[in-house]
């Protein structure tokens, strides 16, 4: 009886140790990654010198589950976007998945759901009822290399002015240096608040795209890494941890579509 009791205690402990060693071995086989993001609150930003935001929390939880300890670097979007296309083992987020980018990356997600729209100041008399109306405008501000710029350029817009950062773009709108910007529902309210404005100080003039944000991996990244990250994200969605993070940062916003949907 004593032998059986000892054995019954030994086997669960051995099984737990085996699983731990197996997970550590799998993590050790994953290559080091360059993990990049931009300053685009509340999804991604730098706070007291450290990365923060909704998608940063999601990525860190994925890292914990796959055994990755690589740091996250916040940098200008255009630089990160170039590195993610040319540098092996590089991940960039939050990257909206659109047709113009499909072949450029390997994808893990979705991690956000986004509406891309034209916005004007609250007192603007401008009315837009179609993309053709927007094409006739003198100027529309967009963030350089954002999916909104790529989408509008692909649809024949020649009146786009590319700006380095979202906050710079919003500031130009509110100070009257521009009349129209292309932005999104998930980030514009926070950017306005950072600049001392309220969401009611702008008005949505026309929505032209619905899309989802992903973690984009450079094409040289192994499929095994991408698959491991996707499995970890899928597990987060199943156990509720993803929804908890998302609703804390974006209360009232719909959760992203299921994996495989763009």
N, C-alpha and C positions, 0 to 999 in steps of 0.2 A: 504493500500500500504506500509506504514511504517512497519507494522507487518510482511508483506511478505518479505520485504528487510532484516529486522533483522533476520528472520528465515533462509533466503537463505545464510546469512553470518554465521549463527550459525552452520548449519548442516555440511558444509565442515570442519569447525574448529573442530567440535565434531568428525567427521570421522577421521581426522588426529590424534587427541588426542587418539582415540580408537586404531588406528594402532600402535602408539608409545607405548601405555601401553601394547598392546598385544605382541609386539616384546620384550619389557623389561621383561614381564612375562615369555616368552619362554626362554630368555637368563638366567633368574634366575633359571630355571629348569635344565639347563645343568650343569653337575658336573664340578668341577675344574679339569684341565688337567695338566699333566706333559708334556711339549712340548720340545722335544729334537732334536738337530741337531749336525752336525760335522763341522770341518774346512775343507771345500772342495770347494774353490772358483772356479768360480764366483757364484756357486749355493748357497752355504752356507758358512759363515765364520764369524769371529769376527773382528770388526773394532773399535778401540778405546774402547774396552771392551763391545761393543754392537753387537748383531747378525746383519748380513747384508747379501745381496746376492739376487739373482733372486727368489729362492724358499722362502726365508725368507719374501720378499715383498708379495709374493702370500699368504703365510700363514697369515701374518698380516692383509691383506685385507679380507681373509675369517673370521678371528677372529672379525674384525670390523662388518662384516655383520651378524654374529651369536651372537654377544654380548659377546665374550670371551675376558677377560683381562689377561689371564694367561701369565707369562713371558716365553720367549724362552731361553733355556739353551744350550750353545755350549759345547760339551764334546767329548772325543775320541770315534770314531765310535764303537769299540768293546764294550765299556761300555754301550752306548746308545742302541745298538742292543740287549744286554742282558736284559736291563731294559724294553724295549718295548715288550719283550716276557713274562716277569714275573710280571710286575707291572701294576696294574689296572689303567685305565684312563690315558694312556701314548701314545703320538704320536711321531713318529720318521720320520724325512725326511732329505734328499731325499733318499728314499728307492726304489731300482729297483725291480720291480715285476717279479720274475722268478718262474718256477715250484717248485723249491726246497724251496721256501719261501711261497708259496700260502696258506698253511694251518696255517702258523704262525701268521698271522695278519688279521685285517680288513682293507680294502683299500679305500683310497680317491684319485682320480686322473683321468688321468695322469697329471703330472705337468712338466715333461721333456721328451725329446726323445733323446736316447743315442745309440751310436755305441761303442761296446767294441772291442778293437783291441790289437795286439801285436805291440809295438814300439821299435825301435832300434835307436842308434845314427846315424846321417846323414852319417858318413863315414863307417858305418858297411857294410860288404860284405854279410851279412846273407840274404838269401832268403827263404821265407816260402810260400808254395803254398797249404798247407793243415794243418789240425790239427795234423795229423800224424807227419809231419815235426816238429811241435812245441813240441810234446811229446818226441821227441828224444833229445831235448836240455838238457844241463846239469842243467840249472836253469832258472826259470822265476819268476821275482818279482811280487807280488800282494799285495794289501792292505788287512790286516787281516779282515776277515768276510765281505768283500765286495762281491757283487753279482758275480763279475768276478772270485773270488776264488771259490765260491760255484759252479758256472757253470763249470769251468774247472775241479774241483775235481770230479764232477758228471760224467764227460766225461773221467775219467781215468787218469788224469794228476797226476803224483807222483813227479814231479820236481818243485813244487811251493814252493817259500820261502815267508812267510807272513811277511809284514812290517807294522809298527804301523800306519804311516800316509802317505798320497799321496806325500807330499813334500819330505819326507825322501826317499821314493822310487825313485822319479825322480832324486833327488840329487845323489843317488847311481849309477843310470844309467849314468848320465852325467860325473861323476868323474871316470868312468871306473870300478866301483866295481861290476857292473852287465852289461850284454849285451842285455837283453830283459826284458821289463816290460809289464804288462797288464794294460791298462788304457783306457780312453774314450775321445771322441771328444769334449765334452762340458767343460771339466775341465783341460785337459792337457796344452793347451796354456797358461792359467792363471798361473798354477803352474810353468811352465818354466819361465815365465816373472818374477815371484816372486824371482826366483833363479838367475836371470840375464841372461837368455838364450832367444832365439827366437824360434818360432814354427818350423822354417826351420832347426833348429839344430837337430831335430829328424825326423825319417821317419817311416811311417806306414808300417809294414811288412805284416800284415794279419788281416782282420776283421772277427771275429767269432761269434758275437751276436749283434742283434738289439733289444733293449728293451725300456721300459718307466719307469720313476721315479714316485713314489707315496708318499703320506703321509700315513705311516703305523701305525695303531692303535693297541694297545694290545688287545688280544682276549677277555679280560674281559670288555672292553669298550662297553657301550650300543649301540645298533643299532641306537637309536635315535640320538646320538651324531654324529655317522658316516654319517647318512643320512643328517643331517643338514649341515655338512661340505661339503658333495658332492653337495648338492643343491646350496650352496653359490659359489662353484667353477664353477659349470655349468652356473650359472648366470653371473659370471665374463667372461666366454668364450662367452656367448651370447651378452653381452654389449660391448665387445672389450677391457675391462680393462686387462684381462689376456694377450692377444696378445701384448698390449702396453708394459707391463712389460717384457715379454719374449724377444721381439725384441730389447728392450733397452739394455738388458744384453747379448744377444746372437744374434746379427744382422747377418742375412744370414742363420741361422740354422732353420730347419723346425720345425713347431709347433708340439706338441705331438698329438697323435691320439685321437679320441673321447673316452669318458668314456666307459668302458667295453672292450676296446681293450688293449692288453698288449704290 
